[in-house]
Amino acid sequence: MTASTALLAIALAGVGWGIVSTIMIVSSLQKRGIRINFFLLRIMIIKHVGQYRAITREETGRTGPWYYSFVASMNLALVCTIVGLVLRWT
């Protein structure tokens, strides 16, 4: 297994964790009475993540853990994808 393949596999794992984080954020928002349009979820996820952050900060004074989980997993996927593709092309 080459380094680029390993990095791309890590990126896929990051995307998977991002999907789990998205599901948990949407579930949390629904429990608080916010309606979610699942047809537009992929487009509106950034809005929902922001809503989750604002609501949890208002309720507890701290940002909820799924916010950081989503941001970290998406950043991990982005960085690993870019580095993996650069290594593959060189």
VMD Tcl script that draws the C-alpha trace (Angstrom):
set ca {
  {0.00 0.00 0.00}
  {1.44 3.33 -1.02}
  {1.30 6.50 1.03}
  {-1.18 8.10 -1.35}
  {-3.54 5.13 -1.09}
  {-3.32 5.19 2.71}
  {-4.06 8.92 2.81}
  {-7.04 8.51 0.50}
  {-8.34 5.69 2.73}
  {-7.99 7.99 5.76}
  {-9.87 10.67 3.82}
  {-12.73 8.22 3.18}
  {-12.80 7.38 6.88}
  {-12.98 11.11 7.63}
  {-15.93 11.48 5.28}
  {-17.62 8.54 6.98}
  {-17.17 10.14 10.38}
  {-18.49 13.39 8.95}
  {-21.64 11.58 7.87}
  {-22.07 10.19 11.38}
  {-21.58 13.70 12.81}
  {-24.14 15.07 10.35}
  {-26.70 12.47 11.39}
  {-26.17 13.30 15.06}
  {-26.42 17.06 14.44}
  {-29.63 16.64 12.45}
  {-31.07 14.38 15.14}
  {-30.21 16.92 17.82}
  {-31.83 19.74 15.85}
  {-34.97 17.70 15.24}
  {-35.29 17.00 18.96}
  {-35.24 20.77 19.50}
  {-38.09 21.28 17.03}
  {-36.15 22.47 13.98}
  {-37.49 21.11 10.73}
  {-34.94 19.52 8.43}
  {-35.46 19.20 4.68}
  {-33.67 15.95 3.87}
  {-33.91 16.59 0.13}
  {-31.69 19.67 0.53}
  {-29.55 18.34 3.39}
  {-26.33 18.15 1.38}
  {-26.70 21.77 0.36}
  {-27.88 23.07 3.74}
  {-25.58 21.13 6.07}
  {-23.38 24.15 6.77}
  {-26.48 26.09 7.86}
  {-27.54 23.25 10.15}
  {-24.07 22.95 11.66}
  {-24.18 26.67 12.43}
  {-27.64 26.31 13.97}
  {-26.42 23.42 16.12}
  {-23.46 25.48 17.31}
  {-25.63 28.50 18.15}
  {-28.28 26.44 19.95}
  {-25.83 24.45 22.07}
  {-23.95 27.63 23.00}
  {-27.20 29.27 24.02}
  {-28.32 26.26 26.10}
  {-25.07 25.33 27.82}
  {-22.64 28.16 27.18}
  {-20.41 25.78 25.22}
  {-20.40 24.51 21.68}
  {-21.73 20.95 21.33}
  {-19.26 18.13 20.66}
  {-20.75 17.15 17.30}
  {-19.82 20.54 15.88}
  {-16.13 19.91 16.51}
  {-16.49 16.33 15.31}
  {-17.94 17.51 12.00}
  {-15.37 20.25 11.47}
  {-12.40 18.02 12.35}
  {-13.55 15.13 10.17}
  {-14.18 17.34 7.14}
  {-10.81 19.08 7.54}
  {-9.08 15.71 7.90}
  {-10.77 14.45 4.75}
  {-9.84 17.58 2.81}
  {-6.18 17.61 3.84}
  {-5.68 13.87 3.33}
  {-7.34 14.00 -0.09}
  {-5.18 16.88 -1.28}
  {-1.94 15.36 0.03}
  {-2.89 11.91 -1.28}
  {-3.61 13.24 -4.75}
  {-0.42 15.29 -4.83}
  {1.60 12.20 -3.85}
  {-0.17 10.12 -6.49}
  {0.62 12.63 -9.25}
  {4.29 13.03 -8.37}
}
mol new
graphics top color blue
foreach p $ca { graphics top sphere $p radius 0.5 }
foreach p [lrange $ca 0 end-1] q [lrange $ca 1 end] { graphics top cylinder $p $q radius 0.2 }
display resetview
